[in-house]
Amino acid sequence: MAEINSIESFIKTVLPELTAKGPDLFALTISIVIYCVLIFIFYRFVAKRDVFGFDIERFKREKESFFSSVFNKFLSLIKYGGIFPFFVFIWFAGFSVLLFMMTQSLSTGEILRVSVAFVAAIRVASYYNDDLSKDMAKLIPFALLGVALVEPNFLNSTDFIQLRLPEIPLFITEIATYFSFIVILEWALRILLSVKFFVFGVNKKEVVKEQIKDKIEELVDEQ
């Protein structure tokens, strides 16, 4: 490589290299940024305990009218019975695709089973500690990014499209079972959380902490 000892040598040596390699470097940089932003949004979405926003405040109410109580229960039924399964589909599909891209040694059935178990584990962890569930949720996506950066040829989307996708209809029964498992698990966790609040009450520090955390997340999303 030519020695760079003056502005003229810099122009003659570096600028041609920059012109040749710059577009590829820029494209790679933007691709990594876009992927990380998408993963950032995705893992925070799947790892958040109250996926419909701040939800703990309603447990502070000492008295509720009959109609208010019925309405809240009906609203919970709509959210976790009608809308939440759609979220489950996104989470399950997202992690399944990532696992399909990461491994060729596991069968389609095994990947689907691992994916649903991973989503279920994240949801359980979210009721214990948000930080833990977030760390779990970003594990596979960022592991995929790390492998892709050092082994760029390991990603073979053609194999995924041609070999994996045609097999998916063969596992409709298993997918429906896994789907139902996560929904029922979430219902059980919500019930246990309600029992906890009913028996022990709501910790004011927890309420304030959740309010501050949600406010920060709203500000971040706005920016």
N, CA, C and O of each residue as an XYZ file, in Angstrom:
892
protein
N       0.849     -1.188      0.000
C       0.000      0.000      0.000
C       0.891      1.246      0.000
O       1.905      1.299      0.697
N       0.505      2.218     -0.773
C       1.308      3.427     -0.882
C       1.319      4.187      0.429
O       0.329      4.209      1.161
N       2.473      4.822      0.722
C       2.619      5.577      1.963
C       1.888      6.909      1.838
O       1.958      7.574      0.804
N       1.186      7.291      2.903
C       0.450      8.543      2.910
C       1.255      9.562      3.701
O       1.259      9.536      4.932
N       1.935     10.461      2.995
C       2.785     11.436      3.678
C       2.495     12.871      3.270
O       3.222     13.787      3.655
N       1.447     13.069      2.499
C       1.069     14.420      2.110
C      -0.379     14.440      1.690
O      -0.997     13.394      1.491
N      -0.916     15.634      1.556
C      -2.310     15.766      1.125
C      -2.490     15.183     -0.265
O      -3.511     14.559     -0.555
N      -1.514     15.383     -1.113
C      -1.619     14.871     -2.479
C      -1.641     13.353     -2.500
O      -2.419     12.744     -3.234
N      -0.767     12.736     -1.677
C      -0.766     11.274     -1.622
C      -2.043     10.750     -0.993
O      -2.528      9.679     -1.358
N      -2.592     11.508     -0.041
C      -3.869     11.124      0.566
C      -4.965     11.090     -0.482
O      -5.744     10.140     -0.558
N      -5.014     12.140     -1.289
C      -6.044     12.220     -2.327
C      -5.886     11.081     -3.332
O      -6.866     10.469     -3.755
N      -4.643     10.810     -3.703
C      -4.418      9.780     -4.708
C      -4.616      8.366     -4.166
O      -4.959      7.450     -4.912
N      -4.394      8.196     -2.850
C      -4.442      6.845     -2.276
C      -5.788      6.526     -1.642
O      -6.368      5.475     -1.911
N      -6.286      7.426     -0.801
C      -7.474      7.127      0.005
C      -8.764      7.389     -0.745
O      -9.682      6.571     -0.685
N      -8.858      8.500     -1.445
C     -10.125      8.841     -2.096
C     -10.594      7.799     -3.114
O     -11.786      7.495     -3.154
N      -9.702      7.241     -3.937
C     -10.185      6.171     -4.835
C     -10.735      4.970     -4.073
O     -11.734      4.372     -4.472
N     -10.062      4.624     -2.963
C     -10.556      3.513     -2.143
C     -11.914      3.851     -1.535
O     -12.825      3.024     -1.497
N     -12.021      5.099     -1.059
C     -13.284      5.528     -0.467
C     -14.403      5.539     -1.486
O     -15.533      5.157     -1.181
N     -14.095      5.971     -2.679
C     -15.094      5.994     -3.748
C     -15.546      4.584     -4.108
O     -16.722      4.345     -4.382
N     -14.597      3.658     -4.104
C     -14.918      2.275     -4.483
C     -15.650      1.526     -3.383
O     -16.604      0.796     -3.651
N     -15.202      1.707     -2.136
C     -15.743      0.919     -1.030
C     -16.785      1.666     -0.204
O     -17.525      1.052      0.565
N     -16.847      2.975     -0.356
C     -17.762      3.778      0.450
C     -19.222      3.374      0.331
O     -19.883      3.210      1.357
N     -19.759      3.206     -0.883
C     -21.176      2.833     -1.014
C     -21.531      1.524     -0.304
O     -22.581      1.411      0.328
N     -20.625      0.527     -0.423
C     -20.882     -0.746      0.249
C     -20.852     -0.592      1.767
O     -21.692     -1.157      2.468
N     -19.886      0.173      2.275
C     -19.803      0.410      3.715
C     -21.026      1.160      4.217
O     -21.563      0.852      5.281
N     -21.458      2.141      3.447
C     -22.640      2.917      3.831
C     -23.879      2.027      3.855
O     -24.681      2.092      4.787
N     -24.033      1.194      2.824
C     -25.190      0.296      2.758
C     -25.191     -0.686      3.929
O     -26.238     -0.955      4.518
N     -24.009     -1.221      4.266
C     -23.904     -2.144      5.390
C     -24.236     -1.444      6.701
O     -24.939     -1.997      7.547
N     -23.727     -0.228      6.867
C     -24.003      0.536      8.090
C     -25.493      0.799      8.250
O     -26.053      0.587      9.326
N     -26.135      1.260      7.184
C     -27.572      1.553      7.238
C     -28.377      0.289      7.496
O     -29.367      0.314      8.227
N     -27.950     -0.817      6.893
C     -28.656     -2.088      7.103
C     -28.598     -2.513      8.568
O     -29.598     -2.956      9.132
N     -27.420     -2.376      9.179
C     -27.267     -2.741     10.591
C     -28.124     -1.842     11.469
O     -28.774     -2.310     12.403
N     -28.121     -0.538     11.163
C     -28.915      0.410     11.954
C     -30.403      0.081     11.850
O     -31.104      0.037     12.861
N     -30.877     -0.146     10.642
C     -32.296     -0.463     10.446
C     -32.679     -1.744     11.181
O     -33.714     -1.802     11.845
N     -31.838     -2.766     11.058
C     -32.101     -4.028     11.750
C     -32.167     -3.822     13.255
O     -33.066     -4.341     13.917
N     -31.209     -3.057     13.804
C     -31.166     -2.828     15.254
C     -32.382     -2.027     15.729
O     -32.922     -2.296     16.803
N     -32.808     -1.054     14.940
C     -34.001     -0.273     15.305
C     -35.239     -1.168     15.332
O     -36.055     -1.089     16.250
N     -35.365     -2.015     14.316
C     -36.510     -2.934     14.271
C     -36.490     -3.894     15.452
O     -37.526     -4.163     16.060
N     -35.308     -4.410     15.775
C     -35.175     -5.316     16.907
C     -35.472     -4.580     18.215
O     -36.097     -5.136     19.118
N     -35.022     -3.333     18.310
C     -35.280     -2.523     19.496
C     -36.789     -2.380     19.738
O     -37.269     -2.520     20.863
N     -37.518     -2.098     18.658
C     -38.972     -1.967     18.775
C     -39.605     -3.316     19.102
O     -40.495     -3.408     19.947
N     -39.131     -4.366     18.419
C     -39.724     -5.687     18.585
C     -39.508     -6.242     19.980
O     -40.458     -6.715     20.604
N     -38.272     -6.195     20.489
C     -38.008     -6.837     21.777
C     -38.663     -6.079     22.930
O     -39.055     -6.691     23.924
N     -38.788     -4.752     22.813
C     -39.500     -4.005     23.855
C     -40.997     -4.325     23.834
O     -41.666     -4.316     24.868
N     -41.496     -4.603     22.645
C     -42.909     -4.937     22.489
C     -43.225     -6.290     23.122
O     -44.202     -6.422     23.859
N     -42.401     -7.288     22.832
C     -42.673     -8.630     23.339
C     -42.346     -8.758     24.824
O     -42.921     -9.607     25.506
N     -41.430     -7.928     25.339
C     -40.960     -8.085     26.714
C     -41.742     -7.252     27.721
O     -41.550     -7.411     28.926
N     -42.603     -6.382     27.260
C     -43.346     -5.518     28.170
C     -44.499     -6.279     28.802
O     -45.274     -6.933     28.104
N     -44.615     -6.194     30.135
C     -45.681     -6.928     30.813
C     -47.051     -6.432     30.379
O     -47.895     -7.224     29.957
N     -47.276     -5.144     30.478
C     -48.561     -4.561     30.099
C     -48.463     -4.077     28.660
O     -48.138     -2.919     28.399
N     -48.751     -4.983     27.732
C     -48.559     -4.690     26.315
C     -49.534     -3.649     25.796
O     -49.345     -3.109     24.705
N     -50.586     -3.359     26.573
C     -51.559     -2.360     26.151
C     -51.325     -1.016     26.828
O     -52.207     -0.157     26.822
N     -50.145     -0.828     27.412
C     -49.848      0.413     28.090
C     -49.951      0.248     29.592
O     -50.105     -0.862     30.102
N     -49.864      1.365     30.291
C     -49.893      1.342     31.753
C     -51.217      0.783     32.255
O     -52.278      1.327     31.947
N     -51.163     -0.284     33.014
C     -52.364     -1.034     33.354
C     -52.549     -1.210     34.850
O     -53.629     -1.584     35.308
N     -51.509     -0.945     35.603
C     -51.549     -1.251     37.028
C     -52.353     -0.231     37.826
O     -52.801     -0.518     38.937
N     -52.536      0.954     37.264
C     -53.181      2.040     37.995
C     -54.601      1.692     38.418
O     -55.054      2.117     39.481
N     -55.296      0.932     37.605
C     -56.695      0.644     37.919
C     -56.855     -0.194     39.186
O     -57.934     -0.221     39.779
N     -55.783     -0.880     39.605
C     -55.857     -1.683     40.816
C     -55.796     -0.833     42.082
O     -56.005     -1.340     43.184
N     -55.512      0.457     41.924
C     -55.457      1.342     43.078
C     -56.849      1.734     43.571
O     -57.023      2.113     44.729
N     -57.821      1.641     42.696
C     -59.161      2.105     43.049
C     -59.747      1.261     44.174
O     -59.788      0.034     44.096
N     -60.194      1.937     45.207
C     -60.779      1.217     46.334
C     -62.237      0.861     46.065
O     -62.724     -0.185     46.493
N     -62.917      1.739     45.356
C     -64.324      1.493     45.064
C     -64.584      1.709     43.579
O     -64.096      2.664     42.975
N     -65.351      0.816     43.020
C     -65.754      0.939     41.627
C     -67.246      0.692     41.540
O     -67.800     -0.141     42.258
N     -67.880      1.425     40.654
C     -69.290      1.168     40.439
C     -69.450     -0.172     39.736
O     -68.504     -0.697     39.149
N     -70.637     -0.706     39.801
C     -70.902     -2.000     39.180
C     -70.655     -1.940     37.685
O     -70.029     -2.832     37.112
N     -71.153     -0.878     37.052
C     -71.009     -0.761     35.601
C     -69.553     -0.536     35.209
O     -69.093     -1.033     34.181
N     -68.831      0.221     36.043
C     -67.412      0.440     35.773
C     -66.643     -0.866     35.873
O     -65.765     -1.138     35.054
N     -66.972     -1.677     36.877
C     -66.311     -2.955     37.051
C     -66.597     -3.887     35.880
O     -65.697     -4.553     35.370
N     -67.869     -3.927     35.456
C     -68.251     -4.775     34.322
C     -67.557     -4.311     33.051
O     -67.086     -5.124     32.255
N     -67.498     -2.988     32.868
C     -66.860     -2.450     31.674
C     -65.376     -2.796     31.644
O     -64.848     -3.166     30.595
N     -64.694     -2.679     32.791
C     -63.268     -3.002     32.852
C     -63.014     -4.468     32.538
O     -62.051     -4.810     31.852
N     -63.891     -5.332     33.049
C     -63.740     -6.768     32.768
C     -63.987     -7.054     31.294
O     -63.287     -7.863     30.685
N     -64.986     -6.385     30.726
C     -65.280     -6.569     29.309
C     -64.120     -6.070     28.456
O     -63.755     -6.691     27.458
N     -63.540     -4.929     28.866
C     -62.413     -4.374     28.138
C     -61.205     -5.315     28.195
O     -60.504     -5.496     27.200
N     -60.970     -5.911     29.368
C     -59.881     -6.877     29.496
C     -60.120     -8.086     28.612
O     -59.188     -8.621     28.012
N     -61.378     -8.517     28.533
C     -61.724     -9.659     27.686
C     -61.428     -9.360     26.225
O     -60.906    -10.208     25.503
N     -61.766     -8.148     25.795
C     -61.508     -7.756     24.411
C     -60.007     -7.688     24.153
O     -59.519     -8.183     23.137
N     -59.274     -7.065     25.090
C     -57.837     -6.866     24.890
C     -57.084     -8.185     24.870
O     -56.310     -8.454     23.951
N     -57.314     -9.008     25.890
C     -56.512    -10.228     26.023
C     -57.155    -11.444     25.352
O     -56.518    -12.488     25.211
N     -58.408    -11.309     24.941
C     -59.047    -12.403     24.228
C     -59.116    -12.174     22.727
O     -59.130    -13.123     21.943
N     -59.160    -10.885     22.330
C     -59.295    -10.581     20.912
C     -58.052    -10.002     20.272
O     -57.652    -10.417     19.184
N     -57.434     -9.030     20.956
C     -56.282     -8.335     20.378
C     -54.974     -9.048     20.703
O     -54.092     -9.156     19.850
N     -54.849     -9.534     21.930
C     -53.597    -10.153     22.345
C     -53.184    -11.329     21.465
O     -51.998    -11.450     21.161
N     -54.113    -12.217     21.033
C     -53.695    -13.311     20.141
C     -53.003    -12.822     18.874
O     -52.126    -13.504     18.344
N     -53.392    -11.643     18.383
C     -52.724    -11.074     17.211
C     -51.273    -10.744     17.538
O     -50.384    -10.964     16.716
N     -51.030    -10.214     18.745
C     -49.667     -9.951     19.184
C     -48.867    -11.251     19.279
O     -47.704    -11.312     18.879
N     -49.506    -12.277     19.809
C     -48.843    -13.579     19.940
C     -48.390    -14.081     18.567
O     -47.287    -14.606     18.415
N     -49.257    -13.910     17.579
C     -48.918    -14.332     16.223
C     -47.663    -13.608     15.726
O     -46.787    -14.232     15.127
N     -47.571    -12.306     15.968
C     -46.409    -11.525     15.536
C     -45.156    -12.016     16.245
O     -44.125    -12.220     15.604
N     -45.229    -12.210     17.564
C     -44.061    -12.668     18.333
C     -43.619    -14.052     17.866
O     -42.441    -14.287     17.594
N     -44.573    -14.948     17.782
C     -44.271    -16.324     17.402
C     -43.676    -16.380     15.997
O     -42.680    -17.068     15.771
N     -44.279    -15.665     15.060
C     -43.783    -15.650     13.690
C     -42.400    -15.012     13.626
O     -41.524    -15.494     12.909
N     -42.205    -13.927     14.376
C     -40.921    -13.230     14.351
C     -39.772    -14.103     14.821
O     -38.747    -14.199     14.146
N     -39.933    -14.741     15.975
C     -38.856    -15.593     16.496
C     -38.679    -16.850     15.657
O     -37.567    -17.363     15.530
N     -39.768    -17.346     15.087
C     -39.646    -18.524     14.229
C     -38.805    -18.219     12.996
O     -37.941    -19.012     12.621
N     -39.052    -17.072     12.364
C     -38.282    -16.680     11.184
C     -36.806    -16.518     11.541
O     -35.933    -16.969     10.799
N     -36.528    -15.875     12.676
C     -35.137    -15.697     13.098
C     -34.446    -17.048     13.313
O     -33.296    -17.236     12.916
N     -35.149    -17.970     13.937
C     -34.565    -19.291     14.182
C     -34.401    -20.073     12.887
O     -33.424    -20.804     12.721
N     -35.347    -19.925     11.972
C     -35.213    -20.574     10.668
C     -33.950    -20.101      9.957
O     -33.269    -20.886      9.296
N     -33.645    -18.819     10.097
C     -32.476    -18.244      9.439
C     -31.177    -18.610     10.151
O     -30.113    -18.643      9.532
N     -31.266    -18.884     11.454
C     -30.056    -19.154     12.233
C     -29.582    -20.594     12.139
O     -28.383    -20.860     12.219
N     -30.513    -21.522     11.968
C     -30.116    -22.930     12.046
C     -30.723    -23.743     10.918
O     -31.853    -23.512     10.489
N     -29.947    -24.691     10.458
C     -30.430    -25.648      9.467
C     -30.446    -27.063     10.037
O     -30.920    -27.998      9.390
N     -29.927    -27.211     11.249
C     -29.842    -28.541     11.841
C     -31.150    -28.966     12.494
O     -31.436    -30.160     12.586
N     -31.951    -28.000     12.950
C     -33.222    -28.326     13.581
C     -34.314    -28.482     12.533
O     -34.315    -27.788     11.516
N     -35.225    -29.381     12.782
C     -36.355    -29.558     11.874
C     -37.342    -28.409     12.064
O     -37.250    -27.655     13.033
N     -38.280    -28.284     11.137
C     -39.281    -27.223     11.225
C     -40.105    -27.355     12.498
O     -40.385    -26.359     13.165
N     -40.490    -28.568     12.832
C     -41.272    -28.785     14.050
C     -40.509    -28.394     15.302
O     -41.076    -27.803     16.221
N     -39.221    -28.724     15.340
C     -38.401    -28.382     16.502
C     -38.229    -26.871     16.636
O     -38.263    -26.334     17.743
N     -38.046    -26.189     15.512
C     -37.896    -24.733     15.543
C     -39.170    -24.071     16.057
O     -39.102    -23.146     16.866
N     -40.323    -24.531     15.598
C     -41.592    -23.970     16.063
C     -41.763    -24.198     17.562
O     -42.244    -23.319     18.276
N     -41.370    -25.377     18.035
C     -41.495    -25.683     19.469
C     -40.565    -24.804     20.296
O     -40.961    -24.281     21.338
N     -39.337    -24.643     19.836
C     -38.388    -23.784     20.552
C     -38.868    -22.337     20.549
O     -38.746    -21.633     21.552
N     -39.410    -21.899     19.424
C     -39.887    -20.524     19.305
C     -41.005    -20.234     20.285
O     -40.982    -19.204     20.959
N     -41.985    -21.124     20.378
C     -43.101    -20.875     21.288
C     -42.650    -20.948     22.737
O     -43.143    -20.197     23.579
N     -41.713    -21.850     23.035
C     -41.192    -21.935     24.395
C     -40.443    -20.665     24.768
O     -40.519    -20.205     25.907
N     -39.718    -20.100     23.806
C     -38.960    -18.881     24.065
C     -39.891    -17.697     24.289
O     -39.677    -16.897     25.199
N     -40.918    -17.587     23.465
C     -41.902    -16.509     23.653
C     -42.598    -16.645     25.002
O     -42.775    -15.658     25.716
N     -42.990    -17.868     25.349
C     -43.654    -18.108     26.634
C     -42.735    -17.748     27.799
O     -43.182    -17.159     28.784
N     -41.459    -18.098     27.689
C     -40.506    -17.778     28.757
C     -40.344    -16.270     28.920
O     -40.238    -15.773     30.041
N     -40.325    -15.544     27.809
C     -40.225    -14.084     27.875
C     -41.447    -13.491     28.564
O     -41.322    -12.579     29.381
N     -42.624    -14.006     28.238
C     -43.850    -13.483     28.842
C     -43.879    -13.760     30.349
O     -44.305    -12.904     31.124
N     -43.436    -14.932     30.764
C     -43.376    -15.234     32.197
C     -42.383    -14.298     32.876
O     -42.665    -13.752     33.943
N     -41.221    -14.117     32.255
C     -40.194    -13.248     32.831
C     -40.674    -11.809     32.936
O     -40.275    -11.093     33.855
N     -41.523    -11.371     32.011
C     -42.001     -9.986     32.038
C     -42.832     -9.697     33.279
O     -42.929     -8.546     33.705
N     -43.430    -10.724     33.861
C     -44.210    -10.539     35.093
C     -43.313    -10.578     36.324
O     -43.744    -10.241     37.427
N     -42.081    -10.985     36.131
C     -41.111    -10.983     37.232
C     -40.250     -9.727     37.210
O     -40.116     -9.030     38.216
N     -39.664     -9.448     36.040
C     -38.795     -8.287     35.928
C     -38.685     -7.883     34.462
O     -38.334     -8.702     33.613
N     -38.985     -6.622     34.167
C     -38.941     -6.143     32.786
C     -37.541     -6.226     32.188
O     -37.381     -6.565     31.015
N     -36.538     -5.917     32.989
C     -35.172     -5.934     32.476
C     -34.764     -7.340     32.040
O     -34.103     -7.517     31.016
N     -35.166     -8.332     32.828
C     -34.861     -9.716     32.474
C     -35.541    -10.109     31.173
O     -34.912    -10.703     30.297
N     -36.815     -9.784     31.039
C     -37.549    -10.165     29.831
C     -36.984     -9.457     28.599
O     -36.955    -10.035     27.512
N     -36.538     -8.212     28.761
C     -35.943     -7.498     27.627
C     -34.622     -8.131     27.207
O     -34.344     -8.276     26.017
N     -33.814     -8.506     28.189
C     -32.546     -9.171     27.867
C     -32.790    -10.488     27.135
O     -32.063    -10.833     26.203
N     -33.811    -11.217     27.562
C     -34.137    -12.472     26.896
C     -34.641    -12.235     25.476
O     -34.267    -12.951     24.547
N     -35.498    -11.217     25.317
C     -36.135    -10.971     24.024
C     -35.146    -10.540     22.950
O     -35.368    -10.802     21.768
N     -34.050     -9.877     23.346
C     -33.090     -9.431     22.343
C     -31.951    -10.422     22.143
O     -31.055    -10.175     21.336
N     -31.973    -11.528     22.857
C     -30.895    -12.511     22.773
C     -30.767    -13.098     21.372
O     -29.698    -13.019     20.768
N     -31.830    -13.681     20.853
C     -31.789    -14.332     19.541
C     -31.576    -13.324     18.409
O     -30.728    -13.564     17.550
N     -32.317    -12.199     18.372
C     -32.105    -11.254     17.272
C     -30.677    -10.731     17.175
O     -30.125    -10.650     16.077
N     -30.073    -10.375     18.304
C     -28.719     -9.844     18.249
C     -27.682    -10.953     18.054
O     -26.600    -10.709     17.519
N     -28.013    -12.164     18.489
C     -27.131    -13.298     18.186
C     -27.102    -13.539     16.674
O     -26.054    -13.833     16.099
N     -28.264    -13.409     16.047
C     -28.335    -13.551     14.592
C     -27.502    -12.478     13.897
O     -26.794    -12.759     12.929
N     -27.591    -11.246     14.398
C     -26.799    -10.158     13.826
C     -25.301    -10.441     13.967
O     -24.534    -10.236     13.026
N     -24.889    -10.913     15.149
C     -23.482    -11.206     15.372
C     -22.957    -12.275     14.437
O     -21.867    -12.147     13.879
N     -23.739    -13.329     14.269
C     -23.320    -14.409     13.370
C     -23.291    -13.909     11.920
O     -22.393    -14.259     11.155
N     -24.276    -13.090     11.554
C     -24.347    -12.585     10.181
C     -23.153    -11.701      9.844
O     -22.694    -11.681      8.702
N     -22.652    -10.971     10.835
C     -21.525    -10.069     10.591
C     -20.216    -10.828     10.374
O     -19.382    -10.417      9.566
N     -20.039    -11.928     11.091
C     -18.774    -12.676     10.973
C     -18.873    -13.822      9.979
O     -17.858    -14.294      9.467
N     -20.089    -14.268      9.706
C     -20.299    -15.341      8.733
C     -21.429    -14.933      7.786
O     -22.523    -15.493      7.863
N     -21.188    -13.980      6.904
C     -22.265    -13.452      6.054
C     -22.893    -14.475      5.125
O     -24.015    -14.276      4.660
N     -22.188    -15.571      4.843
C     -22.730    -16.572      3.919
C     -23.652    -17.582      4.591
O     -24.226    -18.446      3.927
N     -23.794    -17.468      5.925
C     -24.618    -18.472      6.597
C     -26.102    -18.222      6.354
O     -26.917    -19.135      6.483
N     -26.451    -16.988      6.003
C     -27.854    -16.681      5.742
C     -28.207    -17.129      4.329
O     -27.617    -16.667      3.353
N     -29.157    -18.014      4.238
C     -29.572    -18.505      2.928
C     -31.092    -18.410      2.849
O     -31.802    -19.369      3.149
N     -31.574    -17.253      2.446
C     -33.019    -17.025      2.401
C     -33.694    -17.939      1.388
O     -34.872    -18.266      1.530
N     -32.941    -18.355      0.353
C     -33.527    -19.252     -0.652
C     -33.932    -20.568     -0.018
O     -35.015    -21.085     -0.291
N     -33.059    -21.119      0.838
C     -33.387    -22.371      1.524
C     -34.614    -22.183      2.417
O     -35.478    -23.058      2.490
N     -34.682    -21.036      3.092
C     -35.828    -20.783      3.967
C     -37.125    -20.737      3.168
O     -38.128    -21.333      3.561
N     -37.096    -20.028      2.045
C     -38.310    -19.865      1.246
C     -38.695    -21.159      0.545
O     -39.867    -21.534      0.519
N     -37.702    -21.839     -0.022
C     -37.995    -23.026     -0.824
C     -38.211    -24.281      0.007
O     -39.002    -25.146     -0.370
N     -37.512    -24.390      1.141
C     -37.574    -25.622      1.913
C     -38.460    -25.525      3.144
O     -39.189    -26.466      3.458
N     -38.407    -24.398      3.845
C     -39.114    -24.281      5.117
C     -40.580    -23.894      4.957
O     -41.458    -24.515      5.556
N     -40.847    -22.862      4.145
C     -42.219    -22.362      4.028
C     -43.219    -23.427      3.564
O     -44.323    -23.492      4.105
N     -42.865    -24.269      2.571
C     -43.831    -25.300      2.160
C     -44.183    -26.286      3.276
O     -45.220    -26.946      3.214
N     -43.325    -26.390      4.296
C     -43.590    -27.324      5.385
C     -44.548    -26.755      6.435
O     -45.141    -27.510      7.206
N     -44.698    -25.444      6.469
C     -45.505    -24.801      7.509
C     -46.944    -25.329      7.566
O     -47.440    -25.592      8.662
N     -47.644    -25.496      6.414
C     -49.026    -26.009      6.485
C     -49.134    -27.386      7.139
O     -50.199    -27.753      7.636
N     -48.044    -28.146      7.142
C     -48.072    -29.472      7.755
C     -48.125    -29.395      9.282
O     -48.405    -30.390      9.950
N     -47.856    -28.221      9.821
C     -47.797    -28.056     11.276
C     -48.899    -27.126     11.801
O     -48.748    -26.512     12.857
N     -50.000    -27.029     11.061
C     -51.090    -26.138     11.466
C     -51.636    -26.523     12.842
O     -51.903    -25.655     13.673
N     -51.799    -27.818     13.075
C     -52.333    -28.269     14.368
C     -51.393    -27.894     15.501
O     -51.823    -27.397     16.543
N     -50.088    -28.140     15.283
C     -49.106    -27.784     16.312
C     -49.072    -26.280     16.543
O     -48.988    -25.825     17.684
N     -49.138    -25.502     15.456
C     -49.101    -24.048     15.586
C     -50.310    -23.548     16.381
O     -50.179    -22.675     17.239
N     -51.485    -24.107     16.088
C     -52.697    -23.712     16.822
C     -52.565    -24.076     18.304
O     -53.000    -23.317     19.170
N     -51.972    -25.224     18.591
C     -51.757    -25.638     19.979
C     -50.800    -24.686     20.689
O     -51.067    -24.244     21.807
N     -49.680    -24.373     20.032
C     -48.710    -23.449     20.615
C     -49.316    -22.070     20.830
O     -49.097    -21.427     21.857
N     -50.072    -21.638     19.850
C     -50.748    -20.344     19.899
C     -51.666    -20.272     21.118
O     -51.638    -19.304     21.879
N     -52.475    -21.311     21.287
C     -53.413    -21.361     22.412
C     -52.664    -21.420     23.740
O     -53.110    -20.845     24.733
N     -51.526    -22.115     23.759
C     -50.740    -22.245     24.983
C     -50.300    -20.876     25.500
O     -50.421    -20.594     26.692
N     -49.791    -20.023     24.604
C     -49.316    -18.710     25.033
C     -50.472    -17.834     25.498
O     -50.344    -17.116     26.491
N     -51.595    -17.884     24.794
C     -52.758    -17.076     25.189
C     -53.267    -17.500     26.560
O     -53.549    -16.656     27.411
N     -53.384    -18.806     26.773
C     -53.856    -19.302     28.074
C     -52.850    -18.960     29.169
O     -53.234    -18.595     30.280
N     -51.561    -19.080     28.853
C     -50.521    -18.722     29.823
C     -50.631    -17.254     30.223
O     -50.511    -16.916     31.401
N     -50.856    -16.397     29.255
C     -50.984    -14.961     29.547
C     -52.197    -14.685     30.433
O     -52.134    -13.879     31.361
N     -53.292    -15.361     30.133
C     -54.489    -15.224     30.972
C     -54.190    -15.662     32.396
O     -54.591    -14.996     33.350
N     -53.494    -16.768     32.543
C     -53.160    -17.260     33.888
C     -52.268    -16.266     34.626
O     -52.452    -16.036     35.821
N     -51.311    -15.681     33.927
C     -50.430    -14.693     34.543
C     -51.200    -13.445     34.953
O     -50.951    -12.882     36.020
N     -52.131    -13.013     34.113
C     -52.944    -11.836     34.467
C     -53.810    -12.120     35.689
O     -53.978    -11.258     36.552
N     -54.355    -13.319     35.757
C     -55.181    -13.688     36.913
C     -54.352    -13.709     38.184
O     -54.777    -13.197     39.220
N     -53.167    -14.303     38.105
C     -52.280    -14.340     39.268
C     -51.879    -12.933     39.691
O     -51.781    -12.645     40.884
N     -51.647    -12.059     38.719
C     -51.306    -10.676     39.043
C     -52.474     -9.982     39.738
O     -52.278     -9.236     40.697
N     -53.689    -10.231     39.251
C     -54.873     -9.643     39.882
C     -55.043    -10.148     41.310
O     -55.383     -9.383     42.212
N     -54.802    -11.451     41.510
C     -54.899    -12.024     42.856
C     -53.856    -11.389     43.774
O     -54.142    -11.088     44.933
N     -52.656    -11.189     43.255
C     -51.595    -10.552     44.037
C     -52.024     -9.161     44.482
O     -51.866     -8.807     45.650
N     -52.570     -8.362     43.551
C     -52.989     -7.011     43.892
C     -54.176     -7.016     44.860
O     -54.294     -6.150     45.727
N     -55.050     -8.013     44.690
C     -56.215     -8.097     45.559
C     -55.811     -8.456     46.988
O     -56.363     -7.918     47.949
N     -54.856     -9.359     47.123
C     -54.437     -9.830     48.444
C     -53.484     -8.849     49.121
O     -53.642     -8.523     50.297
N     -52.496     -8.388     48.364
C     -51.442     -7.569     48.965
C     -51.583     -6.077     48.672
O     -50.875     -5.254     49.252
N     -52.497     -5.736     47.772
C     -52.623     -4.339     47.400
C     -51.559     -3.946     46.389
O     -50.726     -4.761     45.992
N     -51.601     -2.699     45.986
C     -50.653     -2.203     45.006
C     -49.576     -1.402     45.712
O     -49.866     -0.485     46.480
N     -48.354     -1.753     45.446
C     -47.223     -1.028     46.009
C     -47.116      0.333     45.322
O     -46.947      0.404     44.105
N     -47.216      1.410     46.098
C     -47.186      2.754     45.511
C     -45.871      3.023     44.787
O     -45.845      3.706     43.764
N     -44.788      2.483     45.323
C     -43.500      2.663     44.662
C     -43.513      2.019     43.285
O     -42.943      2.549     42.331
N     -44.173      0.861     43.195
C     -44.253      0.174     41.904
C     -45.077      0.990     40.920
O     -44.738      1.074     39.740
N     -46.163      1.595     41.407
C     -47.001      2.411     40.549
C     -46.219      3.596     39.998
O     -46.240      3.867     38.797
N     -45.523      4.305     40.902
C     -44.726      5.460     40.488
C     -43.632      5.037     39.508
O     -43.383      5.712     38.510
N     -42.984      3.916     39.806
C     -41.921      3.413     38.938
C     -42.462      3.107     37.546
O     -41.831      3.445     36.545
N     -43.631      2.467     37.481
C     -44.232      2.133     36.191
C     -44.634      3.394     35.444
O     -44.476      3.468     34.226
N     -45.152      4.386     36.157
C     -45.548      5.630     35.522
C     -44.343      6.341     34.918
O     -44.402      6.819     33.785
N     -43.253      6.409     35.674
C     -42.040      7.066     35.183
C     -41.483      6.319     33.973
O     -41.085      6.932     32.983
N     -41.459      4.990     34.065
C     -40.923      4.177     32.977
C     -41.748      4.370     31.707
O     -41.188      4.517     30.620
N     -43.080      4.371     31.838
C     -43.939      4.556     30.673
C     -43.774      5.948     30.078
O     -43.807      6.120     28.860
N     -43.595      6.951     30.959
C     -43.415      8.319     30.475
C     -42.117      8.434     29.684
O     -42.080      9.077     28.635
N     -41.065      7.816     30.183
C     -39.775      7.836     29.476
C     -39.895      7.150     28.122
O     -39.372      7.641     27.122
N     -40.587      6.012     28.095
C     -40.750      5.277     26.848
C     -41.571      6.086     25.849
O     -41.309      6.042     24.647
N     -42.577      6.834     26.348
C     -43.368      7.675     25.453
C     -42.511      8.777     24.844
O     -42.625      9.073     23.655
N     -41.654      9.383     25.661
C     -40.768     10.435     25.163
C     -39.785      9.887     24.136
O     -39.511     10.529     23.123
N     -39.254      8.689     24.406
C     -38.318      8.064     23.472
C     -39.007      7.768     22.154
O     -38.445      8.010     21.085
N     -40.246      7.236     22.229
C     -40.985      6.908     21.004
C     -41.306      8.155     20.187
O     -41.293      8.125     18.956
N     -41.597      9.264     20.893
C     -41.907     10.509     20.199
C     -40.702     11.039     19.455
O     -40.835     11.623     18.379
N     -39.511     10.835     20.030
C     -38.303     11.311     19.375
C     -37.906     10.387     18.219
O     -36.904     10.634     17.548
